[in-house]
Amino acid sequence: MQSLQGQLLIASPHLPDPNFLRTVVLMVQHDEDGALGLVLTRPTELTMAAMWREVAGEEIGDESLVFLGGPVQGPLMAIHSHPPCKEIEILPGVYFSSDKENIEKLVREEHEPKRLFIGYSGWGEQQLEAEMDAGGWLLLPAEAAHVFTTDVERLWKDVTGKIGADIMRATLHLKGMPTDPTMN
């Protein structure tokens, strides 16, 4: 089994689960026991400042939005670029943390870029593989720019466009294909 850590899962129209409609999921961890990912395209209406006031009883000035990482409840989690707080290196320069002390440090010391998530996307043993075999997910290597973009609607369009172009190139056996079809 090849790990999908560091890949983006893009929900295809064949995936029946409404929790993942038009989602891009960053795979944080994947092994024979299951997988954990975080949805990059589901900002909530909850700001970091409001969440931190509720969680820690402290005032901070960060008005960025907290994301819904998936339908499974869990601890507060972060994706960030601050190596001293890393628990998992997802891809070069992009780290995952869920430990309370690391989250507190990231928030209090205002390390950027970072994203905080409530909930996560989880799969049991062979569950993700079965969904992929059924055509439920498309894959694309993740980049830090995908992870930390503030334009989540653009992220969806960019990754689906890239996958579509890759499929066309492979199907038509093209070496190159312009992004703009009028350039043909």
Secondary structure, 3 states (H helix, E strand, C coil): CCCCCCEEEEECCCCCCHHHCCCEEEEEEEECCEEEEEECCCEEEEEHHHHHHHHHCCCCCCCCEEEECCCECCCCEEEECCHHHCCEEEECCEEEECCHHHHHHHHHCCCCCEEEEECEEEECCCHHHHHHHCCCEEEEECCHHHHHCCCHHHHHHHHHHHHHHHHHHHHHCCCCCCCCHHHC
